[in-house]
Amino acid sequence: MRPACAGPKRISMANWILTTFRIVLGRARPRDLQASSVSLLQAAGLYLLVSISEAAQVLHTEHSWIVGLVDLSYTVAATLVCLGLRRRMHRLAQTLIAMLGCGAWLTLPSLAAHAAFGGRGPNGDSLPLPLTVEILLGAVLGWSILTVARILGAAMDVESRTGWTVALTFMLADYLVLLALPAEFTR
C-alpha cells in the first residue's frame, strides 16, 4: 500500500471569501486566512470590482474605474505603512486579504441601498436616500471601523484602543484621498 502524499493545499476562492465573512462577523481573525498570492490577487480584484461599482452607483461618474483604482491603491499603501511601522511585514498577505475581502463584504449594503433607493434628480444630482436607510448605512460604517480596527490591531500586535485609533485614521485618510480627486472624476 502506498502512503498518502501530502501535496500542496489548494486554496479555493470560496475558502477566503467565507473566512473574510467570518472576520466581518467577528468569528475569525486574519491569521485564519492562508497567505497566498492567488488569494491576494482574487481579493484585490473583488475589492476593485466592488469599489468601481460603488463609485458608479453613488457618484454617477463615468470615471468610476479611477476612483476604484485610487481606493485600492490607498488601501494597499496604507496597510503597507501600518505593518511596516510595526515591523510586521510577514503578515502583509493575510492582512491585505482580510482588509480587501472584508471591505468588499462591507460595501455590499451600500450597493444594495443605492440600487434600491438611489437615483438621479431632474438636475442630475443624486437623490437622497431615505432616513432609515441612511441610519442603517451609518451602522454599517461603524461596523466597518470595528472590523478594520480588529484586522489592523491583530496584524500590528497593538491593544484595542490603538487599533481603533489606527482604524479611524485609516478610514478618514481614505475619505480625504478620495475627496482630493479632481471634480471630473467624482461628478
Accessible surface in RSA format (square Angstrom, percent):
REM  Atomic radii and reference values for relative SASA: ProtOr
REM  Chains: A
REM  Algorithm: Lee & Richards
REM  Probe-radius: 1.40
REM  Slices: 20
REM RES _ NUM      All-atoms   Total-Side   Main-Chain    Non-polar    All polar
REM                ABS   REL    ABS   REL    ABS   REL    ABS   REL    ABS   REL
RES MET A   1   239.14 123.8 151.67 100.4  87.47 208.3 130.43 110.9 108.71 144.0
RES ARG A   2   213.86  89.8 190.62  97.2  23.24  55.3  69.03  94.3 144.84  87.8
RES PRO A   3   115.55  84.2  94.94  86.5  20.62  74.9 106.78  88.2   8.77  54.5
RES ALA A   4   106.81  98.2  67.47 104.1  39.33  89.5  77.93 109.8  28.87  76.5
RES CYS A   5   120.76  91.3  85.99  95.9  34.77  81.7  40.03 101.4  80.72  87.0
RES ALA A   6   105.18  96.7  66.75 103.0  38.43  87.4  75.37 106.1  29.81  79.0
RES GLY A   7    49.55  61.1   0.00   N/A  49.55  61.1  24.82  68.1  24.73  55.4
RES PRO A   8   134.85  98.3 109.12  99.5  25.73  93.5 121.04  99.9  13.81  85.9
RES LYS A   9   149.42  72.9 123.76  75.9  25.66  61.1  82.12  73.9  67.30  71.7
RES ARG A  10   217.89  91.5 196.09 100.0  21.81  51.9  82.33 112.5 135.56  82.2
RES ILE A  11    43.26  24.6  21.59  16.1  21.66  52.2  21.92  15.8  21.33  57.9
RES SER A  12    59.08  49.9  50.30  67.1   8.78  20.2  48.12 102.5  10.95  15.3
RES MET A  13    82.45  42.7  76.47  50.6   5.97  14.2  47.79  40.6  34.66  45.9
RES ALA A  14    59.34  54.6  52.33  80.8   7.01  16.0  56.65  79.8   2.69   7.1
RES ASN A  15    62.48  43.1  56.89  55.0   5.59  13.5  16.36  39.4  46.13  44.6
RES TRP A  16     5.29   2.1   4.63   2.2   0.65   1.5   5.29   2.8   0.00   0.0
RES ILE A  17    40.99  23.3  40.99  30.5   0.00   0.0  40.99  29.5   0.00   0.0
RES LEU A  18   109.68  61.1 109.38  78.2   0.30   0.8 109.38  76.8   0.30   0.8
RES THR A  19    12.32   8.8  12.06  12.2   0.26   0.6   0.84   1.1  11.47  17.3
RES THR A  20     0.24   0.2   0.24   0.2   0.00   0.0   0.00   0.0   0.24   0.4
RES PHE A  21    77.36  38.7  77.36  47.9   0.00   0.0  77.36  46.9   0.00   0.0
RES ARG A  22   107.31  45.1 107.31  54.7   0.00   0.0  37.09  50.7  70.22  42.6
RES ILE A  23     1.41   0.8   1.41   1.0   0.00   0.0   1.41   1.0   0.00   0.0
RES VAL A  24    10.12   6.7  10.12   9.2   0.00   0.0  10.12   8.8   0.00   0.0
RES LEU A  25    84.89  47.3  66.38  47.5  18.51  46.5  66.65  46.8  18.24  49.1
RES GLY A  26    42.81  52.8   0.00   N/A  42.81  52.8   9.56  26.2  33.25  74.5
RES ARG A  27   177.82  74.7 153.19  78.1  24.63  58.6  45.19  61.8 132.63  80.4
RES ALA A  28     8.38   7.7   0.00   0.0   8.38  19.1   3.28   4.6   5.10  13.5
RES ARG A  29   106.89  44.9 106.33  54.2   0.56   1.3  35.35  48.3  71.54  43.4
RES PRO A  30    10.33   7.5  10.33   9.4   0.00   0.0  10.33   8.5   0.00   0.0
RES ARG A  31   168.31  70.7 147.57  75.2  20.74  49.4  59.74  81.6 108.57  65.8
RES ASP A  32    76.69  53.7  46.21  46.0  30.47  72.1  16.95  39.9  59.74  59.6
RES LEU A  33     5.34   3.0   1.33   1.0   4.00  10.1   3.13   2.2   2.21   5.9
RES GLN A  34    73.74  41.2  61.70  45.1  12.05  28.7  32.36  68.9  41.38  31.4
RES ALA A  35    58.39  53.7  34.63  53.4  23.76  54.0  35.08  49.4  23.30  61.7
RES SER A  36    18.54  15.7   8.55  11.4   9.99  23.0  14.22  30.3   4.32   6.1
RES SER A  37    83.64  70.7  71.68  95.7  11.96  27.5  44.58  94.9  39.06  54.7
RES VAL A  38    86.81  57.1  86.04  77.9   0.77   1.8  86.78  75.4   0.03   0.1
RES SER A  39     0.40   0.3   0.40   0.5   0.00   0.0   0.08   0.2   0.32   0.4
RES LEU A  40    44.40  24.7  44.40  31.8   0.00   0.0  44.40  31.2   0.00   0.0
RES LEU A  41   131.51  73.2 123.66  88.5   7.85  19.7 124.01  87.1   7.50  20.2
RES GLN A  42    54.23  30.3  45.89  33.5   8.34  19.9  23.81  50.7  30.42  23.1
RES ALA A  43     0.00   0.0   0.00   0.0   0.00   0.0   0.00   0.0   0.00   0.0
RES ALA A  44    20.17  18.5  19.83  30.6   0.34   0.8  20.11  28.3   0.06   0.2
RES GLY A  45    37.93  46.8   0.00   N/A  37.93  46.8  32.66  89.6   5.27  11.8
RES LEU A  46    49.08  27.3  43.45  31.1   5.63  14.2  46.93  33.0   2.15   5.8
RES TYR A  47    23.20  10.8  22.69  12.9   0.51   1.3   8.85   6.6  14.35  17.7
RES LEU A  48    41.82  23.3  41.82  29.9   0.00   0.0  41.82  29.4   0.00   0.0
RES LEU A  49   113.48  63.2 111.42  79.7   2.06   5.2 113.14  79.5   0.34   0.9
RES VAL A  50    12.39   8.2  11.79  10.7   0.60   1.5  12.39  10.8   0.00   0.0
RES SER A  51     8.51   7.2   5.58   7.4   2.93   6.8   3.58   7.6   4.93   6.9
RES ILE A  52    45.87  26.1  45.87  34.2   0.00   0.0  45.87  33.0   0.00   0.0
RES SER A  53    40.20  34.0  34.57  46.1   5.63  13.0  19.38  41.3  20.82  29.2
RES GLU A  54    54.36  31.2  54.36  41.1   0.00   0.0   7.81  15.1  46.54  38.0
RES ALA A  55     6.00   5.5   1.32   2.0   4.69  10.7   5.65   8.0   0.35   0.9
RES ALA A  56    41.85  38.5  34.22  52.8   7.63  17.4  34.77  49.0   7.08  18.8
RES GLN A  57    61.15  34.2  54.14  39.6   7.01  16.7  27.65  58.8  33.50  25.4
RES VAL A  58    47.08  31.0  42.17  38.2   4.92  11.9  42.28  36.7   4.80  13.0
RES LEU A  59    61.89  34.5  50.27  36.0  11.63  29.2  53.12  37.3   8.77  23.6
RES HIS A  60    45.84  25.1  31.33  21.8  14.51  37.1  24.62  25.4  21.22  24.7
RES THR A  61    10.02   7.1   0.03   0.0  10.00  23.8   2.38   3.2   7.64  11.5
RES GLU A  62   149.23  85.7 117.88  89.2  31.35  74.6  53.14 102.8  96.09  78.5
RES HIS A  63    48.50  26.5  48.50  33.7   0.00   0.0  33.10  34.1  15.40  17.9
RES SER A  64    11.45   9.7  11.45  15.3   0.00   0.0   0.00   0.0  11.45  16.0
RES TRP A  65   134.78  54.1 134.76  65.2   0.01   0.0 120.16  64.1  14.61  23.7
RES ILE A  66    31.92  18.2  31.64  23.6   0.28   0.7  31.92  23.0   0.00   0.0
RES VAL A  67     9.05   6.0   9.05   8.2   0.00   0.0   9.05   7.9   0.00   0.0
RES GLY A  68     0.00   0.0   0.00   N/A   0.00   0.0   0.00   0.0   0.00   0.0
RES LEU A  69    76.93  42.8  76.75  54.9   0.18   0.4  76.93  54.0   0.00   0.0
RES VAL A  70    36.44  24.0  33.47  30.3   2.97   7.2  35.90  31.2   0.54   1.5
RES ASP A  71    14.50  10.2  14.47  14.4   0.03   0.1   0.45   1.0  14.06  14.0
RES LEU A  72    25.68  14.3  25.68  18.4   0.00   0.0  25.68  18.0   0.00   0.0
RES SER A  73    66.68  56.3  57.93  77.3   8.75  20.2  38.50  82.0  28.18  39.5
RES TYR A  74    31.85  14.9  25.56  14.5   6.29  16.4  27.89  21.0   3.96   4.9
RES THR A  75     4.55   3.2   4.55   4.6   0.00   0.0   3.20   4.3   1.35   2.0
RES VAL A  76    44.99  29.6  44.99  40.7   0.00   0.0  44.99  39.1   0.00   0.0
RES ALA A  77    50.84  46.7  48.68  75.1   2.16   4.9  50.24  70.8   0.60   1.6
RES ALA A  78    15.48  14.2   9.12  14.1   6.35  14.5  14.89  21.0   0.59   1.6
RES THR A  79     0.00   0.0   0.00   0.0   0.00   0.0   0.00   0.0   0.00   0.0
RES LEU A  80    66.66  37.1  63.46  45.4   3.21   8.1  63.64  44.7   3.02   8.1
RES VAL A  81    88.87  58.5  82.28  74.5   6.58  15.9  88.66  77.0   0.21   0.6
RES CYS A  82    17.35  13.1  16.43  18.3   0.92   2.2   0.92   2.3  16.43  17.7
RES LEU A  83     0.00   0.0   0.00   0.0   0.00   0.0   0.00   0.0   0.00   0.0
RES GLY A  84    32.60  40.2   0.00   N/A  32.60  40.2  18.72  51.4  13.89  31.1
RES LEU A  85   135.82  75.6 112.38  80.4  23.45  58.9 115.65  81.2  20.17  54.3
RES ARG A  86    91.54  38.4  83.80  42.7   7.74  18.4  21.32  29.1  70.22  42.6
RES ARG A  87   197.31  82.8 179.93  91.7  17.38  41.4  65.23  89.1 132.08  80.0
RES ARG A  88    56.65  23.8  56.65  28.9   0.00   0.0   3.39   4.6  53.26  32.3
RES MET A  89    86.87  45.0  75.30  49.8  11.57  27.5  74.80  63.6  12.07  16.0
RES HIS A  90   142.37  77.8  98.62  68.5  43.75 111.9  89.19  91.9  53.18  61.9
RES ARG A  91    65.68  27.6  65.31  33.3   0.37   0.9  17.40  23.8  48.28  29.3
RES LEU A  92    38.99  21.7  38.78  27.7   0.20   0.5  38.78  27.2   0.20   0.6
RES ALA A  93    29.68  27.3  26.25  40.5   3.43   7.8  26.91  37.9   2.77   7.3
RES GLN A  94    40.92  22.9  40.48  29.6   0.44   1.1   4.44   9.4  36.49  27.7
RES THR A  95     0.81   0.6   0.81   0.8   0.00   0.0   0.00   0.0   0.81   1.2
RES LEU A  96     6.25   3.5   6.25   4.5   0.00   0.0   6.25   4.4   0.00   0.0
RES ILE A  97     0.18   0.1   0.18   0.1   0.00   0.0   0.18   0.1   0.00   0.0
RES ALA A  98     0.00   0.0   0.00   0.0   0.00   0.0   0.00   0.0   0.00   0.0
RES MET A  99    10.06   5.2   3.92   2.6   6.14  14.6   4.66   4.0   5.40   7.2
RES LEU A 100     0.61   0.3   0.61   0.4   0.00   0.0   0.61   0.4   0.00   0.0
RES GLY A 101     0.33   0.4   0.00   N/A   0.33   0.4   0.29   0.8   0.03   0.1
RES CYS A 102     2.49   1.9   2.49   2.8   0.00   0.0   2.49   6.3   0.00   0.0
RES GLY A 103    19.39  23.9   0.00   N/A  19.39  23.9  17.89  49.1   1.50   3.4
RES ALA A 104     3.55   3.3   3.12   4.8   0.43   1.0   3.53   5.0   0.02   0.0
RES TRP A 105    71.16  28.6  63.61  30.8   7.56  17.7  62.73  33.4   8.43  13.7
RES LEU A 106    24.47  13.6  17.55  12.6   6.92  17.4  18.00  12.6   6.47  17.4
RES THR A 107    23.32  16.6  20.21  20.5   3.10   7.4   3.62   4.9  19.69  29.8
RES LEU A 108    76.96  42.9  74.38  53.2   2.58   6.5  74.70  52.5   2.26   6.1
RES PRO A 109    50.99  37.2  40.81  37.2  10.18  37.0  48.32  39.9   2.67  16.6
RES SER A 110    17.48  14.8  17.45  23.3   0.03   0.1  12.95  27.6   4.52   6.3
RES LEU A 111    25.50  14.2  24.81  17.7   0.69   1.7  25.15  17.7   0.35   1.0
RES ALA A 112    63.36  58.3  52.06  80.3  11.30  25.7  60.51  85.2   2.85   7.5
RES ALA A 113    10.47   9.6   5.67   8.7   4.80  10.9   9.98  14.1   0.49   1.3
RES HIS A 114    36.95  20.2  29.50  20.5   7.46  19.1  18.03  18.6  18.92  22.0
RES ALA A 115    69.31  63.7  35.63  55.0  33.68  76.6  41.34  58.2  27.97  74.1
RES ALA A 116    74.32  68.3  35.06  54.1  39.26  89.3  45.68  64.3  28.64  75.9
RES PHE A 117   103.13  51.6  84.25  52.2  18.88  49.1  89.60  54.3  13.52  38.7
RES GLY A 118    25.97  32.0   0.00   N/A  25.97  32.0   3.79  10.4  22.19  49.7
RES GLY A 119    25.01  30.8   0.00   N/A  25.01  30.8  22.47  61.7   2.54   5.7
RES ARG A 120   128.48  53.9 101.49  51.7  27.00  64.3  37.45  51.2  91.03  55.2
RES GLY A 121    12.55  15.5   0.00   N/A  12.55  15.5   5.05  13.9   7.49  16.8
RES PRO A 122   152.15 110.9 105.23  95.9  46.92 170.5 120.03  99.1  32.12 199.6
RES ASN A 123   118.07  81.4  82.36  79.6  35.71  86.0  45.58 109.7  72.49  70.1
RES GLY A 124    35.54  43.8   0.00   N/A  35.54  43.8  22.61  62.1  12.93  28.9
RES ASP A 125    90.25  63.2  85.62  85.2   4.63  10.9  26.58  62.6  63.67  63.5
RES SER A 126    60.30  51.0  37.23  49.7  23.07  53.1  30.44  64.8  29.86  41.8
RES LEU A 127    83.82  46.7  76.16  54.5   7.66  19.2  76.26  53.6   7.55  20.3
RES PRO A 128   116.15  84.6  92.97  84.7  23.18  84.3 103.32  85.3  12.82  79.7
RES LEU A 129    15.92   8.9   5.60   4.0  10.32  26.0   5.74   4.0  10.18  27.4
RES PRO A 130    58.13  42.4  45.65  41.6  12.48  45.4  57.87  47.8   0.26   1.6
RES LEU A 131   133.15  74.2 123.07  88.0  10.08  25.3 125.00  87.8   8.16  21.9
RES THR A 132    95.07  67.6  92.81  94.1   2.26   5.4  75.92 102.0  19.14  28.9
RES VAL A 133    16.18  10.6  16.18  14.6   0.00   0.0  16.18  14.1   0.00   0.0
RES GLU A 134    82.55  47.4  75.34  57.0   7.21  17.2  25.94  50.2  56.61  46.2
RES ILE A 135   108.90  62.0 100.06  74.5   8.85  21.3 106.30  76.5   2.60   7.1
RES LEU A 136   117.00  65.2 116.32  83.2   0.69   1.7 116.32  81.7   0.69   1.8
RES LEU A 137    31.84  17.7  26.66  19.1   5.19  13.0  27.06  19.0   4.78  12.9
RES GLY A 138    40.86  50.4   0.00   N/A  40.86  50.4  31.12  85.4   9.74  21.8
RES ALA A 139    65.19  59.9  46.01  71.0  19.18  43.6  58.01  81.7   7.18  19.0
RES VAL A 140    36.72  24.2  35.13  31.8   1.59   3.8  36.65  31.8   0.07   0.2
RES LEU A 141    98.71  55.0  95.99  68.7   2.71   6.8  98.71  69.3   0.00   0.0
RES GLY A 142    34.81  42.9   0.00   N/A  34.81  42.9  31.39  86.1   3.42   7.7
RES TRP A 143   105.55  42.4 102.61  49.7   2.94   6.9 100.97  53.8   4.58   7.4
RES SER A 144    12.94  10.9  12.94  17.3   0.00   0.0   6.60  14.0   6.34   8.9
RES ILE A 145    26.08  14.8  26.08  19.4   0.00   0.0  26.08  18.8   0.00   0.0
RES LEU A 146    46.87  26.1  46.87  33.5   0.00   0.0  46.87  32.9   0.00   0.0
RES THR A 147     0.49   0.3   0.49   0.5   0.00   0.0   0.49   0.7   0.00   0.0
RES VAL A 148    17.16  11.3  17.16  15.5   0.00   0.0  17.16  14.9   0.00   0.0
RES ALA A 149     6.11   5.6   3.35   5.2   2.76   6.3   3.41   4.8   2.70   7.1
RES ARG A 150    73.25  30.8  64.91  33.1   8.34  19.8  63.76  87.1   9.49   5.8
RES ILE A 151     0.60   0.3   0.58   0.4   0.01   0.0   0.60   0.4   0.00   0.0
RES LEU A 152     0.11   0.1   0.11   0.1   0.00   0.0   0.11   0.1   0.00   0.0
RES GLY A 153     7.19   8.9   0.00   N/A   7.19   8.9   6.15  16.9   1.04   2.3
RES ALA A 154    25.58  23.5  10.01  15.5  15.56  35.4  16.41  23.1   9.17  24.3
RES ALA A 155     4.32   4.0   0.77   1.2   3.56   8.1   4.31   6.1   0.02   0.0
RES MET A 156    12.39   6.4  12.39   8.2   0.00   0.0  12.25  10.4   0.15   0.2
RES ASP A 157    71.62  50.2  48.35  48.1  23.27  55.0  24.13  56.8  47.49  47.4
RES VAL A 158    34.20  22.5  10.01   9.1  24.19  58.3  17.53  15.2  16.68  45.2
RES GLU A 159    97.85  56.2  82.05  62.1  15.80  37.6  46.61  90.1  51.24  41.8
RES SER A 160    85.55  72.3  68.65  91.6  16.90  38.9  55.40 118.0  30.15  42.2
RES ARG A 161   174.83  73.4 167.60  85.4   7.23  17.2  74.11 101.3 100.72  61.0
RES THR A 162    52.20  37.1  49.65  50.3   2.55   6.1  32.14  43.2  20.06  30.3
RES GLY A 163     1.08   1.3   0.00   N/A   1.08   1.3   1.08   3.0   0.00   0.0
RES TRP A 164   100.48  40.3 100.48  48.6   0.00   0.0  81.88  43.7  18.60  30.2
RES THR A 165    80.83  57.5  77.76  78.8   3.07   7.3  59.64  80.1  21.20  32.0
RES VAL A 166    27.16  17.9  24.21  21.9   2.95   7.1  26.63  23.1   0.53   1.4
RES ALA A 167     0.00   0.0   0.00   0.0   0.00   0.0   0.00   0.0   0.00   0.0
RES LEU A 168    90.70  50.5  87.75  62.8   2.95   7.4  88.06  61.8   2.64   7.1
RES THR A 169    83.83  59.6  80.01  81.1   3.82   9.1  65.32  87.7  18.52  28.0
RES PHE A 170    15.28   7.6  10.24   6.3   5.04  13.1  14.99   9.1   0.29   0.8
RES MET A 171    49.89  25.8  43.51  28.8   6.37  15.2  44.48  37.8   5.40   7.2
RES LEU A 172   107.47  59.9 102.34  73.2   5.13  12.9 106.41  74.7   1.06   2.8
RES ALA A 173    33.30  30.6  30.64  47.3   2.66   6.0  32.72  46.1   0.57   1.5
RES ASP A 174    26.95  18.9  26.95  26.8   0.00   0.0   1.49   3.5  25.46  25.4
RES TYR A 175   130.14  60.8 126.64  72.1   3.51   9.1  93.68  70.4  36.47  45.0
RES LEU A 176    93.33  52.0  89.01  63.7   4.32  10.9  89.31  62.7   4.03  10.8
RES VAL A 177    56.33  37.1  50.97  46.1   5.36  12.9  54.42  47.3   1.91   5.2
RES LEU A 178    43.78  24.4  41.97  30.0   1.81   4.5  42.32  29.7   1.45   3.9
RES LEU A 179   113.42  63.2  89.81  64.2  23.61  59.4  94.38  66.3  19.04  51.2
RES ALA A 180    84.15  77.4  48.61  75.0  35.54  80.9  60.76  85.6  23.39  62.0
RES LEU A 181    28.13  15.7  18.82  13.5   9.32  23.4  19.83  13.9   8.31  22.4
RES PRO A 182    62.78  45.8  51.56  47.0  11.22  40.8  62.78  51.8   0.00   0.0
RES ALA A 183    59.18  54.4  50.68  78.2   8.50  19.3  52.18  73.5   6.99  18.5
RES GLU A 184   106.16  60.9  93.20  70.5  12.96  30.9  51.94 100.5  54.22  44.3
RES PHE A 185    46.53  23.3  46.53  28.8   0.00   0.0  46.53  28.2   0.00   0.0
RES THR A 186    21.75  15.5  17.44  17.7   4.31  10.3  13.00  17.5   8.75  13.2
RES ARG A 187   192.60  80.9 156.09  79.6  36.51  86.9  78.93 107.9 113.67  68.9
END  Absolute sums over single chains surface
CHAIN  1 A    10907.1       9022.9       1884.2       7367.0       3540.1
END  Absolute sums over all chains
TOTAL         10907.1       9022.9       1884.2       7367.0       3540.1
